[in-house]
């Protein structure tokens, strides 16, 4: 449960070793002690636990300057869950001090009831007025992906398995082409795809803003929806959605909450799509399909590894393995492929100059590869990288490349 008192011992385990300095994209840009993990932990302890500091707007700003990229958590030799502690501090600030309430209505009333294009369109309009998204943000597609696909999509021929498909908000409203690729690849490989109606947001945007109640609503709704499915796996195409469903969802609820059993049953089955395809040993099947189809045009692609990756042990390499199956596509590795791009949900809106500075480093690494395209599984990264590249270089989900190679889209 995201309660600060439960993390007091974790905060005290920080040995001030400095390892987090090299992992924090914010610290690398601004060099401020308050930006690095140990500085944030010290601030949280003094401000919210020991209460030796007086709450101020500045304290709220400092705690919200974290991307929640988890790079410090992944690199911490003591294994301190820094991102969970920062989230918990934001929950405390929002609940008891009202910091961040400007976004509460949108997060609670819209994001967690994201089942109609009409509501999503109104939400985006409201978000623009609140400066939560820039004017150039993509328009909501109509109808949404969920509205135009059947609840069950069966493959032609023999069925080798059945999977549930969790459609993230980005695929549903902004990038339906990703959903098309996911379904067509899975069905081509013999999987029946079940798409429950009225899915909600995974809840991670609300959680990141300290809106625990809205996150809990999303978790309960989706857990009830997907725990009823008799499927071999629950597929997600978004690494952040996967992170929420697999790891964060259980932490939003009390340990003795009756819904925990549903959350656990879903989490056990959650798999990111590129890992699922490679994990199931489908290489031979792909070779058969590729042998009967025309290849993509010759292309060099570089891979931006999403920050929310640690929940899936093979997620870093899975897209690389998929690309190796495509004769016409070559992988051009960039320097620091796992370095954050600066998007961080709405971080790029709230901290525009800082985010652009982080992005600039990533763009230089991308451009130095000479690649013709970028692939990544994170929709926030997709949007932010494409804007930074001024649409001169396409940004794909790995499944889009795979689907095109086997002539499915």
LOSENU-844182 format. One record per atom (N, C-alpha, C): residue in one letter; z, x, y. Coordinates in steps of 0.001 Angstrom, whole numbers, padded with zeros to 6 digits, always signed. Layout:
% residues N
AZXY
...
END
This chain:
% residues 409
X+000000+000844-001196
X+000000+000000+000000
X+000000+000876+001241
X-000746+000458+002239
X-000837+001249+003464
X+000370+000969+004366
X+001526+001575+003984
X+002741+001537+004789
X+003142+002952+005109
X+003435+003216+006359
X+003670+004585+006796
X+004858+005223+006090
X+005910+004457+005847
X+007097+005031+005208
X+006782+005567+003812
X+005778+004987+003173
X+005399+005438+001835
X+004674+006781+001858
X+004218+007196+003051
X+003486+008457+003172
X+004315+009563+003843
X+005578+009281+004130
X+006422+010269+004821
X+006527+011569+004026
X+006722+011457+002721
X+006835+012664+001888
X+005513+013430+001846
X+004402+012692+001842
X+003091+013351+001829
X+002892+014169+003101
X+003295+013607+004233
X+003170+014328+005504
X+003993+015602+005471
X+005176+015536+004914
X+006066+016705+004875
X+005591+017783+003910
X+004624+017455+003053
X+004092+018468+002141
X+003091+019395+002807
X+002692+019081+004019
X+001746+019946+004732
X+002414+021283+005037
X+001799+022366+004590
X+002377+023707+004779
X+001725+024450+005944
X+000936+023741+006752
X+000296+024327+007933
X-000537+025568+007564
X-001296+025448+006494
X-002024+026607+005953
X-003320+026918+006682
X-003789+026012+007520
X-005023+026197+008306
X-006310+025937+007531
X-006227+025604+006249
X-007458+025383+005489
X-008268+024216+006048
X-007574+023245+006636
X-008272+022061+007133
X-009149+022361+008345
X-008887+023482+009024
X-009649+023810+010229
X-011138+023930+009943
X-011477+024582+008845
X-012890+024823+008547
X-013604+023586+008018
X-012838+022555+007644
X-013446+021358+007063
X-013638+020233+008071
X-012944+020272+009188
X-012966+019147+010123
X-014134+019246+011101
X-015084+018307+011058
X-016235+018367+011970
X-015842+018202+013433
X-014775+017455+013688
X-014323+017267+015068
X-013723+018557+015607
X-012861+019197+014827
X-012236+020450+015262
X-013278+021548+015474
X-014268+021578+014626
X-015312+022598+014749
X-016019+022483+016094
X-016119+021266+016607
X-016792+021064+017887
X-015872+021245+019086
X-014636+020696+019027
X-013804+020747+020228
X-012683+021786+020175
X-012360+022304+018980
X-011362+023353+018854
X-009949+022957+019237
X-009655+021649+019278
X-008336+021183+019680
X-007427+021014+018463
X-006198+021488+018585
X-005226+021352+017502
X-004996+019880+017150
X-005050+019014+018131
X-004823+017588+017894
X-005950+016948+017098
X-007066+017642+016940
X-008212+017096+016211
X-008187+017437+014733
X-007466+018467+014358
X-007477+018910+012973
X-006422+018148+012176
X-006542+018150+010866
X-005667+017344+010016
X-004190+017634+010248
X-003814+018890+010270
X-002389+019197+010420
X-001873+018707+011769
X-002705+018780+012808
X-002308+018294+014126
X-002110+016786+014127
X-002985+016082+013439
X-002858+014626+013361
X-001591+014248+012577
X-001317+014964+011504
X-000121+014673+010715
X+001144+014911+011537
X+001150+015992+012303
X+002304+016276+013163
X+002481+015172+014208
X+001360+014706+014758
X+001416+013651+015765
X+001946+012352+015157
X+001440+011992+013982
X+001876+010762+013320
X+003370+010816+013000
X+003819+011966+012537
X+005241+012106+012206
X+006114+011951+013447
X+005744+012625+014516
X+006547+012569+015745
X+006469+011202+016418
X+005293+010599+016371
X+005063+009345+017100
X+005581+008113+016368
X+005297+008045+015067
X+005555+006812+014339
X+006689+006884+013321
X+007064+008091+012905
X+008166+008223+011949
X+009452+008667+012636
X+009412+009826+013276
X+010598+010327+013974
X+010783+009663+015336
X+009662+009191+015894
X+009640+008525+017205
X+010251+009384+018308
X+009907+010672+018249
X+010324+011592+019301
X+009292+011654+020419
X+008145+011044+020199
X+007120+010926+021231
X+006979+009459+021619
X+006673+009220+022873
X+006473+007867+023364
X+005007+007479+023169
X+004794+006283+022643
X+003433+005814+022422
X+002667+005729+023734
X+001446+006212+023718
X+000595+006172+024904
X-000837+005902+024474
X-001670+005566+025451
X-003089+005366+025146
X-003706+006643+024593
X-003240+007764+025096
X-003769+009059+024643
X-003500+009273+023151
X-002327+008869+022694
X-002007+009015+021275
X-002960+008178+020436
X-003238+006956+020907
X-004185+006113+020196
X-005567+006723+020141
X-005994+007324+021243
X-007298+007982+021299
X-007368+009122+020293
X-006319+009933+020227
X-006304+011080+019321
X-006387+010638+017862
X-005678+009576+017512
X-005703+009105+016130
X-007025+008438+015790
X-007711+007942+016789
X-009019+007314+016547
X-010176+008299+016634
X-009878+009562+016947
X-010931+010589+016995
X-011171+011214+015628
X-010611+010610+014608
X-010845+011079+013236
X-011996+010293+012638
X-012949+010977+012027
X-014112+010346+011401
X-013781+009690+010065
X-012611+010017+009507
X-012259+009576+008157
X-013305+010037+007141
X-013832+011215+007390
X-014881+011754+006521
X-014321+012249+005185
X-013024+012463+005111
X-012290+012927+003918
X-012520+014400+003593
X-013242+015138+004432
X-013490+016546+004128
X-012193+017355+004097
X-011250+017024+004979
X-009971+017746+004961
X-009188+017396+003701
X-009236+016140+003299
X-008548+015714+002078
X-009128+016427+000872
X-010466+016521+000814
X-011113+017181-000313
X-010822+018673-000348
X-010609+019267+000837
X-010371+020708+000892
X-008912+021108+000945
X-007991+020144+000959
X-006565+020448+001092
X-005997+021008-000211
X-005452+022231-000197
X-004903+022813-001426
X-003666+022074-001932
X-003010+021319-001045
X-001831+020547-001443
X-002195+019124-001866
X-003467+018766-001706
X-003914+017445-002108
X-003337+016313-001272
X-003094+016562+000009
X-002538+015535+000885
X-003638+014538+001260
X-003402+013252+001073
X-004416+012230+001400
X-004463+011960+002905
X-005018+012883+003645
X-004989+012809+005103
X-005648+011533+005609
X-006784+011166+005025
X-007481+009972+005506
X-006644+008714+005301
X-005935+008621+004182
X-005064+007472+003954
X-003931+007423+004985
X-003413+008579+005341
X-002323+008631+006311
X-002817+008217+007692
X-004007+008664+008068
X-004575+008275+009360
X-004855+006768+009382
X-005396+006243+008291
X-005637+004801+008198
X-004323+004042+008357
X-003281+004518+007691
X-001982+003856+007755
X-001424+003877+009176
X-001621+004985+009869
X-001176+005071+011263
X-001935+004069+012135
X-003224+003911+011884
X-004012+002945+012644
X-003565+001521+012354
X-003234+001250+011096
X-002697-000067+010739
X-001414-000329+011511
X-000544+000680+011580
X+000724+000565+012302
X+000493+000310+013781
X-000435+001047+014373
X-000724+000890+015799
X-001317-000478+016095
X-002200-000933+015223
X-002845-002228+015449
X-001842-003371+015271
X-001015-003260+014253
X-000088-004343+013928
X+001055-004454+014931
X+001652-003334+015278
X+002873-003359+016080
X+002678-003107+017570
X+001530-002496+017914
X+001337-002136+019319
X+000062-002736+019919
X-000729-003386+019075
X-001911-004065+019591
X-003074-003173+019933
X-002995-001882+019573
X-004111-000988+019875
X-005279-001331+018960
X-006453-001465+019544
X-007647-001764+018755
X-007920-003231+018545
X-007165-004124+019212
X-007345-005555+018980
X-008684-006080+019497
X-009374-005321+020333
X-010655-005774+020861
X-011688-006015+019777
X-011513-005368+018616
X-012471-005515+017530
X-011947-006415+016419
X-010717-006860+016528
X-010087-007599+015444
X-010832-008889+015111
X-011186-009655+016131
X-011839-010939+015882
X-013142-010736+015117
X-013945-009779+015570
X-015232-009541+014920
X-015032-009100+013473
X-014099-008176+013264
X-013877-007659+011923
X-013348-008735+010977
X-012457-009566+011470
X-011843-010566+010604
X-012736-011789+010385
X-013325-012302+011451
X-014049-013557+011367
X-015498-013408+010922
X-016048-012212+011067
X-017462-012050+010754
X-017715-011090+009598
X-017204-009878+009702
X-017510-008875+008693
X-017088-009332+007305
X-015945-009966+007192
X-015466-010386+005886
X-015931-011770+005476
X-016838-012340+006244
X-017483-013589+005853
X-018987-013437+006044
X-019455-012313+005599
X-020848-011938+005889
X-021801-012490+004843
X-021913-013821+004786
X-022799-014400+003781
X-023937-015242+004352
X-024097-015224+005679
X-025257-015906+006246
X-025887-015039+007316
X-027191-015046+007369
X-027893-014259+008368
X-027562-014747+009770
X-027383-016051+009930
X-027091-016600+011245
X-025809-016010+011814
X-024746-015957+010992
X-023475-015390+011444
X-023640-013906+011734
X-024356-013198+010868
X-024543-011765+011061
X-025307-011478+012343
X-026303-012312+012646
X-027072-012129+013879
X-026185-012319+015103
X-025365-013358+015069
X-024430-013595+016171
X-023419-012457+016278
X-023000-011948+015119
X-022035-010853+015120
X-022620-009607+015769
X-023883-009333+015450
X-024524-008157+016028
X-024676-008317+017535
X-025017-009517+017974
X-025121-009780+019408
X-023777-009562+020088
X-022706-010056+019462
X-021367-009869+020012
X-020984-008395+020017
X-021327-007706+018932
X-021007-006281+018839
X-021697-005483+019944
X-022923-005874+020283
X-023636-005198+021368
X-022928-005433+022705
X-022469-006664+022919
X-021775-006966+024175
X-020451-006210+024280
X-019823-005962+023127
X-018555-005235+023113
X-018764-003726+023038
X-020037-003295+023106
X-020387-001874+023007
X-019954-001261+021676
X-019943-002091+020634
X-019609-001591+019308
X-020817-000974+018618
X-022003-001354+019041
X-023229-000750+018524
X-024172-000530+019696
X-025016+000489+019635
X-025967+000727+020726
X-027098-000291+020720
X-027794-000383+021833
X-028890-001343+021969
X-029998-001108+020952
X-030210+000162+020586
X-031303+000482+019674
X-030940+000240+018206
X-029763-000304+017948
X-029342-000575+016577
X-030319-001561+015931
X-030626-001398+014640
X-031609-002272+013985
X-031227-003750+014076
X-032232-004607+014149
X-031996-006036+014156
X-031678-006518+012738
X-030928-007589+012653
X-030607-008187+011364
X-031857-008832+010778
X-032131-008566+009501
X-033311-009139+008857
X-033035-010597+008499
X-034073-011390+008511
X-033937-012800+008159
X-035122-013216+007288
X-034865-013762+006097
X-033542-013982+005512
X-032920-012675+005032
X-031620-012705+004783
X-030936-011513+004296
X-031392-011208+002875
X-031090-010035+002406
X-031481-009653+001044
X-030872-010605+000029
X-029600-010929+000202
X-028918-011817-000738
X-029555-013198-000779
X-030046-013650+000372
X-030631-014984+000444
X-032002-015083-000217
X-032669-013969-000378
X-034030-014044-000916
X-034185-013499-002332
X-033063-013146-002969
X-033150-012708-004364
X-032376-013678-005239
X-032827-013881-006463
X-032105-014775-007377
X-030779-014164-007814
X-029899-014982-008339
X-028589-014487-008769
X-028670-013656-010036
X-029731-013842-010789
X-029947-013034-011997
X-031400-012585-012030
X-031603-011290-012203
X-032951-010742-012321
X-033051-010072-013682
X-033937-010585-014532
X-034061-010061-015883
X-035259-009126-016002
X-035126-008119-016838
X-036246-007193-017036
X-037285-007800-017960
X-038470-007254-017925
X-039480-007664-018888
X-039198-006945-020202
X-039344-007635-021295
X-039109-007015-022591
X-037637-006992-022973
X-037281-006040-023799
X-035930-005951-024363
X-034886-005628-023289
X-033748-006313-023362
X-032642-006062-022432
X-031690-005050-023064
X-031489-003939-022390
X-030620-002897-022938
X-029209-002960-022395
X-028985-003780-021370
X-027649-003896-020794
X-027651-004840-019613
X-026459-005094-019087
X-026315-005994-017943
X-025388-005356-016914
X-025789-005397-015648
X-024976-004819-014580
X-024823-005822-013447
X-023711-005721-012726
X-023521-006471-011503
X-023938-005596-010331
X-024426-006209-009277
X-024890-005449-008120
X-024093-005869-006893
X-023293-004939-006357
X-022569-005187-005118
X-023488-004808-003965
X-023850-005808-003164
X-024754-005571-002045
X-023930-005279-000794
X-024010-004097-000292
X-023304-003761+000933
X-023940-004448+002130
X-023204-004482+003236
X-023701-005159+004443
X-024999-004544+004953
X-025114-003222+004876
X-026314-002565+005399
X-027553-002949+004599
X-027451-002929+003278
X-028577-003339+002448
X-028899-004813+002668
X-027868-005621+002800
X-028061-007058+002946
X-028735-007440+004255
X-028363-006766+005344
X-028807-007183+006672
X-029748-006227+007390
X-029736-004953+006999
X-030524-003966+007757
X-031606-003290+006929
X-031291-002945+005677
X-032224-002171+004858
X-032457-002839+003501
X-033051-004016+003487
X-033277-004714+002212
X-034193-003952+001265
X-034969-003024+001814
X-035848-002225+000953
X-035050-001394-000055
X-033823-001047+000296
X-032971-000328-000651
X-032628-001242-001826
X-032271-002479-001523
X-031971-003432-002583
X-033158-003682-003485
X-034351-003783-002891
X-035567-003954-003697
X-035730-002803-004682
X-035512-001591-004197
X-035678-000415-005048
X-034650-000405-006172
X-033400-000727-005849
X-032343-000735-006857
X-032660-001729-007970
X-033018-002941-007606
X-033296-003966-008611
X-034509-003607-009458
X-035537-003111-008817
X-036764-002838-009555
X-036627-001642-010489
X-035846-000645-010086
X-035605+000488-010982
X-034759+000046-012172
X-033697-000694-011904
X-032815-001135-012991
X-033551-002032-013985
X-034328-002972-013485
X-035045-003868-014403
X-036142-003130-015152
X-036781-002169-014514
X-037807-001381-015212
X-037206-000595-016365
X-035917-000290-016257
X-035243+000464-017300
X-034532-000434-018302
X-034772-001749-018169
X-034264-002662-019184
X-032933-003307-018879
X-032471-003236-017637
X-031173-003815-017300
X-031319-005165-016605
X-030536-006109-017076
X-030415-007393-016394
X-029460-007204-015219
X-029855-007674-014046
X-029056-007463-012837
X-028483-008788-012368
X-027155-008848-012278
X-026454-010046-011830
X-025992-009832-010393
X-026369-010747-009503
X-026040-010625-008083
X-025226-011849-007668
X-023897-011746-007707
X-023066-012896-007347
X-023333-013351-005913
X-023375-014648-005706
X-023606-015190-004365
X-022352-015062-003509
X-022556-015049-002194
X-021460-015045-001224
X-020556-013818-001313
X-021160-012675-001556
X-020384-011442-001524
X-019910-011184-000094
X-018747-010566+000025
X-018228-010186+001327
X-018397-008690+001542
X-018191-008272+002772
X-018136-006847+003084
X-017105-006187+002177
X-017307-004939+001825
X-016354-004237+000957
X-014981-004120+001608
X-014938-004142+002945
X-013667-004072+003658
X-013377-002754+004325
X-014191-001743+004076
X-013866-000432+004625
X-013998-000361+006152
X-014927-001096+006797
X-014942-001059+008264
X-013647-001599+008866
X-013154-002715+008319
X-011904-003288+008813
X-010745-002331+008580
X-010685-001738+007410
X-009606-000815+007080
X-009608+000392+008002
X-010790+000916+008276
X-010909+002093+009149
X-010408+001815+010554
X-010469+000546+010980
X-010001+000170+012313
X-008568-000344+012303
X-007882-000196+011167
X-006492-000605+011101
X-006284-002088+010899
X-007347-002820+010591
X-007258-004268+010392
X-007018-004537+008912
X-005780-004290+008488
X-005431-004382+007073
X-005610-005792+006527
X-005249-006799+007298
X-005373-008174+006827
X-006796-008532+006461
X-007743-008153+007305
X-009151-008439+007029
X-009629-007680+005796
X-009171-006437+005652
X-009542-005649+004473
X-008996-006295+003203
X-007777-006801+003265
X-007186-007466+002106
X-007974-008711+001718
X-008408-009465+002700
X-009213-010658+002420
X-010490-010289+001682
X-011134-009224+002150
X-012372-008777+001510
X-012115-008317+000087
X-011058-007551-000095
X-010719-007027-001421
X-010453-008164-002399
X-009652-009132-001998
X-009319-010253-002880
X-010578-011055-003250
X-011396-011321-002247
X-012599-012123-002480
X-013538-011433-003466
X-013837-010166-003205
X-014784-009446-004060
X-014222-009170-005447
X-012918-008898-005520
X-012301-008672-006829
X-012389-009921-007686
X-012141-011077-007088
X-012231-012336-007828
X-013665-012599-008266
X-014607-012292-007390
X-016021-012546-007659
X-016545-011678-008801
X-016250-010382-008750
X-016837-009444-009716
X-016036-009303-011002
X-014752-009614-010968
X-013955-009516-012195
X-014348-010583-013208
X-015016-011631-012763
X-015452-012711-013655
X-016725-012355-014411
X-017403-011304-013983
X-018697-010962-014581
X-018523-010207-015902
X-019310-010575-016876
X-019345-009856-018141
X-020496-008846-018059
X-020219-007704-017439
X-021257-006694-017211
X-020770-005318-017656
X-021734-004430-017881
X-021409-003071-018310
X-020956-002199-017139
X-021450-002513-015950
X-021122-001712-014764
X-021306-002559-013523
X-020637-002170-012462
X-020844-002764-011136
X-021506-001690-010282
X-022740-001940-009894
X-023552-000947-009201
X-023420-001099-007686
X-023285+000018-006997
X-023350+000035-005542
X-024357+001087-005102
X-025085+000798-004026
X-026036+001793-003513
X-025472+002547-002318
X-024273+002165-001858
X-023646+002779-000679
X-022406+003545-001105
X-022305+004790-000725
X-021161+005610-001141
X-019853+005133-000521
X-019901+004591+000690
X-018675+004093+001317
X-018198+002817+000645
X-019129+001923+000300
X-018759+000726-000456
X-018135+001126-001792
X-018751+002081-002450
X-018224+002546-003727
X-016826+003121-003590
X-016618+003885-002520
X-015307+004472-002254
X-014254+003385-002076
X-014619+002332-001349
X-013686+001230-001121
X-013377+000508-002425
X-014398+000140-003168
X-014204-000624-004397
X-013476+000185-005468
X-013774+001469-005536
X-013243+002316-006610
X-011840+002831-006309
X-011566+003161-005038
X-010329+003858-004701
X-009449+003113-003700
X-010026+002692-002598
X-009236+002156-001493
X-008736+000738-001730
X-009491-000067-002458
X-009155-001489-002606
X-007733-001684-003121
X-007362-000961-004161
X-006025-001120-004737
X-004931-000754-003742
X-005223+000178-002850
X-004223+000633-001888
X-003968-000371-000775
X-004852-001332-000619
X-004651-002327+000435
X-003603-003368+000043
X-003301-003473-001243
X-002397-004509-001741
X-001089-003916-002242
X-000057-004753-002316
X+001214-004353-002921
X+000972-004021-004394
X+001749-003102-004941
X+001571-002706-006336
X+001742-003874-007302
X+002624-004803-006957
X+002884-005937-007844
X+002062-007174-007504
X+001055-006997-006652
X+000196-008123-006289
X-000589-008588-007516
X-000609-009884-007803
X-001339-010390-008977
X-002818-010027-008982
X-003378-009785-007786
X-004804-009462-007707
X-005112-008036-008167
X-004076-007213-008326
X-004303-005811-008692
X-005037-005675-010026
X-004780-006568-010954
X-005459-006478-012251
X-006954-006713-012105
X-007332-007631-011212
X-008749-007872-010957
X-009382-006669-010256
X-008659-006139-009276
X-009155-004964-008552
X-009394-003807-009519
X-008450-003594-010430
X-008561-002491-011391
X-009723-002697-012351
X-009923-003937-012797
X-011016-004193-013743
X-012372-003953-013104
X-012478-004267-011801
X-013730-004008-011092
X-013899-002515-010845
X-012842-001868-010359
X-012904-000440-010041
X-013334+000389-011244
X-012866-000015-012406
X-013201+000711-013635
X-014696+000724-013903
X-015391-000300-013423
X-016819-000423-013708
X-017723+000042-012571
X-017153+000347-011418
X-017980+000698-010256
X-018662+002049-010457
X-019977+002055-010251
X-020778+003282-010369
X-021818+003298-009253
X-021972+004415-008620
X-023033+004587-007609
X-024364+004672-008341
X-025403+004093-007779
X-026659+003881-008486
X-027328+005166-008984
X-027343+006217-008170
X-028006+007447-008637
X-027240+008078-009796
X-025912+007963-009749
X-025122+008484-010862
X-025327+007645-012114
X-025446+006338-011934
X-025661+005463-013088
X-026963+005812-013790
X-028007+005980-013008
X-029317+006270-013590
X-029303+007589-014356
X-028677+008601-013804
X-028643+009901-014480
X-027592+009941-015587
X-026480+009254-015379
X-025400+009250-016367
X-025805+008602-017672
X-026624+007564-017580
X-027002+006822-018774
X-028092+007515-019582
X-028460+008721-019170
X-029445+009472-019933
X-030803+008815-019958
X-031270+008428-018786
X-032524+007685-018704
X-033725+008577-018412
X-033532+009864-018470
X-034623+010781-018148
X-035868+010540-018982
X-035702+010329-020278
X-036850+010113-021158
X-037606+008859-020747
X-036879+007790-020451
X-037522+006548-020036
X-038323+006733-018758
X-037743+007488-017819
X-038451+007732-016571
X-039740+008498-016822
X-039698+009461-017729
X-040905+010238-018013
X-042005+009330-018544
X-041613+008364-019388
X-042604+007434-019921
X-043222+006600-018808
X-042373+006126-017887
X-042862+005295-016787
X-043719+006115-015845
X-043250+007305-015514
X-043985+008160-014593
X-045341+008558-015167
X-045391+008709-016479
X-046637+009113-017109
X-047733+008074-016988
X-047343+006825-016709
X-048315+005744-016601
X-048606+005360-015151
X-048000+006083-014214
X-048117+005683-012817
X-048608+006836-011960
X-049066+006484-010788
X-049442+007499-009819
X-048191+008019-009127
X-048220+009278-008765
X-047055+009882-008120
X-047048+009616-006626
X-045913+009892-006023
X-045833+009905-004573
X-046755+010972-004013
X-047091+010842-002733
X-047799+011933-002073
X-046877+013152-002052
X-047468+014318-002075
X-046687+015556-002108
X-045704+015587-000937
X-044419+015862-001235
X-043405+015788-000190
X-042248+016738-000483
X-041781+017416+000562
X-040562+018220+000480
X-039442+017412+001129
X-038354+017232+000393
X-037235+016413+000849
X-035961+017236+000878
X-035137+017002+001886
X-033825+017648+001923
X-032757+016583+001745
X-031589+016977+001242
X-030547+016021+000868
X-029313+016182+001748
X-028998+015120+002497
X-027735+015068+003245
X-026707+014387+002360
X-025694+015130+001954
X-024667+014610+001055
X-023667+013780+001854
X-023445+012529+001497
X-022502+011684+002245
X-021072+012204+002156
X-020295+011953+003196
X-018895+012387+003208
X-018074+011682+002128
X-018299+010395+001932
X-017535+009623+000950
X-018142+009819-000429
X-017824+010944-001024
X-018449+011342-002286
X-017444+011688-003380
X-016191+011984-003010
X-015240+012541-003977
X-014853+011552-005073
X-015050+010251-004836
X-014671+009253-005830
X-015577+009264-007039
X-016721+009905-006918
X-017717+009922-007983
X-018042+011375-008330
X-017582+011874-009462
X-017679+013306-009769
X-019087+013880-009802
X-020072+013052-010132
X-021440+013554-010244
X-022343+013108-009101
X-021748+012477-008093
X-022545+011906-007019
X-023313+012959-006228
X-022726+014126-006078
X-023378+015182-005291
X-024673+015634-005947
X-024677+015717-007270
X-025844+016252-007970
X-026819+015187-008457
X-026358+013945-008586
X-027219+012900-009155
X-028542+012731-008412
X-028546+012637-007065
X-029843+012508-006374
X-030742+013718-006591
X-030149+014864-006700
X-030946+016074-006952
X-031619+015987-008320
X-030888+015455-009297
X-031465+015297-010635
X-032608+014292-010621
X-032432+013215-009855
X-033505+012223-009768
X-034767+012822-009163
X-034566+013586-008111
X-035719+014203-007444
X-036438+015178-008380
X-035680+015850-009231
X-036300+016807-010159
X-037213+016104-011158
X-037049+014787-011326
X-037905+014017-012225
X-039257+013685-011613
X-039367+013840-010291
X-040579+013420-009591
X-041494+014618-009370
X-042619+014671-010053
X-043499+015841-009979
X-043990+016165-008575
X-044158+015153-007738
X-044743+015391-006422
X-043703+015702-005349
X-042417+015595-005688
X-041363+015778-004688
X-040562+017032-005000
X-040363+017857-003978
X-039569+019075-004112
X-038352+018992-003203
X-037260+019568-003640
X-036031+019552-002858
X-035910+020830-002042
X-035763+020669-000734
X-035553+021798+000172
X-034101+021739+000644
X-033265+022583+000077
X-031837+022540+000402
X-031584+023012+001837
X-030718+022295+002524
X-030315+022698+003872
X-029004+023472+003822
X-028684+024164+004891
X-027374+024783+005020
X-026333+023683+005218
X-025197+023845+004627
X-024089+022896+004765
X-024518+021450+004511
X-025080+021168+003343
X-025557+019802+003067
X-024443+018764+003070
X-023191+019197+002890
X-022069+018267+002834
X-021352+018142+004181
X-021875+018784+005207
X-021275+018673+006539
X-021560+017301+007128
X-020554+016686+007738
X-020680+015346+008330
X-021769+015327+009404
X-022449+014181+009531
X-023501+014042+010541
X-022968+013478+011854
X-021735+012941+011850
X-021143+012427+013080
X-021167+010917+013217
X-021767+010212+012247
X-021853+008747+012350
X-020478+008108+012203
X-019880+008282+011029
X-018513+007826+010815
X-018272+006366+011114
X-019081+005458+010550
X-018920+004046+010853
X-019287+003771+012294
X-018300+003447+013129
X-018551+003221+014558
X-018109+004401+015408
X-017793+005525+014779
X-017344+006706+015515
X-018390+007143+016537
X-019666+007055+016151
X-020741+007511+017035
X-020869+006639+018286
X-020287+005444+018245
X-020276+004569+019419
X-019035+004851+020270
X-017895+004956+019609
X-016629+005151+020314
X-016496+006541+020922
X-017134+007528+020296
X-017028+008919+020757
X-018431+009537+020809
X-019240+008978+021665
X-020670+009275+021710
X-020973+010766+021873
X-020381+011409+022868
X-020696+012815+023138
X-020271+013710+021982
X-019091+013466+021443
X-018594+014263+020327
X-019464+014069+019090
X-019827+012819+018812
X-020672+012528+017652
X-022031+013202+017775
X-022597+013186+018983
X-023900+013811+019194
X-023823+015326+019025
X-022701+015899+019380
X-022520+017338+019185
X-022465+017677+017701
X-021777+016847+016931
X-021722+017037+015475
X-023101+016826+014868
X-023796+015808+015350
X-025146+015509+014855
X-026106+016658+015124
X-026000+017268+016287
X-026916+018346+016657
X-026875+019482+015649
X-025688+019810+015172
X-025549+020863+014151
X-026270+020466+012870
X-026113+019196+012486
X-026762+018711+011268
X-028288+018699+011414
X-028778+018270+012571
X-030229+018209+012793
X-030864+019591+012713
X-030179+020588+013251
X-030703+021959+013172
X-030808+022413+011724
X-029816+022051+010912
X-029856+022412+009495
X-030998+021697+008771
X-031222+020447+009143
X-032321+019686+008526
X-033665+020280+008906
X-033854+020520+010183
X-035147+020997+010675
X-035473+022400+010177
X-034449+023186+009918
X-034689+024553+009453
X-035233+024603+008030
X-035125+023504+007293
X-035631+023476+005915
X-037145+023321+005852
X-037748+022787+006914
X-039177+022499+006882
X-039510+021267+006069
X-038502+020505+005684
X-038725+019298+004875
X-039442+018228+005686
X-040081+017324+004957
X-040813+016222+005591
X-040017+014926+005604
X-038899+014904+004886
X-038073+013700+004819
X-036652+014078+004436
X-035735+013160+004711
X-034324+013333+004358
X-033929+012208+003417
X-033088+012515+002440
X-032542+011451+001604
X-031026+011484+001679
X-030431+010296+001651
X-028980+010145+001646
X-028658+008742+001163
X-027470+008552+000575
X-027092+007226+000092
X-026284+006443+001114
X-025901+007061+002219
X-025052+006380+003200
X-025902+005711+004278
X-025799+004387+004462
X-026621+003704+005467
X-026268+004088+006902
X-024997+004404+007169
X-024621+004848+008516
X-025285+006178+008831
X-025268+007086+007863
X-025948+008375+008026
X-027449+008161+008193
X-028006+007244+007415
X-029441+006944+007480
X-029828+006564+008904
X-029078+005633+009482
X-029373+005176+010839
X-029205+006305+011855
X-028095+007024+011760
X-027783+008013+012790
X-028709+009225+012705
X-029020+009652+011509
X-029944+010778+011343
X-031346+010414+011828
X-031776+009214+011483
X-033125+008806+011889
X-033244+008758+013402
X-032200+008259+014074
X-032215+008233+015528
X-032233+009625+016111
X-031446+010527+015523
X-031412+011902+016006
X-032729+012625+015800
X-033415+012284+014731
X-034722+012874+014435
X-035837+012179+015208
X-035446+011190+016039
X-036378+010443+016887
X-037508+009820+016074
X-037153+009406+014844
X-038075+008721+013938
X-039307+009568+013574
X-039216+010889+013831
X-040325+011775+013468
X-040270+012149+011990
X-039115+011939+011377
X-038946+012263+009970
X-038272+011068+009291
X-038845+010529+008232
X-038221+009376+007571
X-036934+009764+006844
X-036029+008795+006744
X-034783+008982+006004
X-034743+007912+004922
X-034668+008344+003656
X-034741+007431+002519
X-033439+007407+001738
X-033236+006325+001009
X-032266+006323-000080
X-032983+006935-001277
X-032307+007738-002100
X-032975+008354-003257
X-033680+007345-004155
X-033122+006144-004287
X-033751+005138-005160
X-035083+004664-004616
X-035268+004724-003305
X-036557+004338-002732
X-037642+005301-003180
X-037329+006584-003180
X-038297+007585-003628
X-038612+007398-005104
X-037574+007149-005892
X-037779+006960-007320
X-038618+005720-007599
X-038314+004629-006918
X-039055+003385-007135
X-040523+003547-006761
X-040801+004244-005677
X-042190+004465-005276
X-042918+005336-006286
X-042224+006300-006836
X-042857+007220-007785
X-043260+006528-009060
X-042521+005490-009435
X-042874+004793-010667
X-043633+003482-010379
X-044159+003444-009142
X-045036+002335-008739
X-044383+000973-008865
X-043136+000906-008386
X-042457-000378-008413
X-042416-001029-007048
X-042619-000260-005994
X-042633-000834-004653
X-043881-000352-003935
END
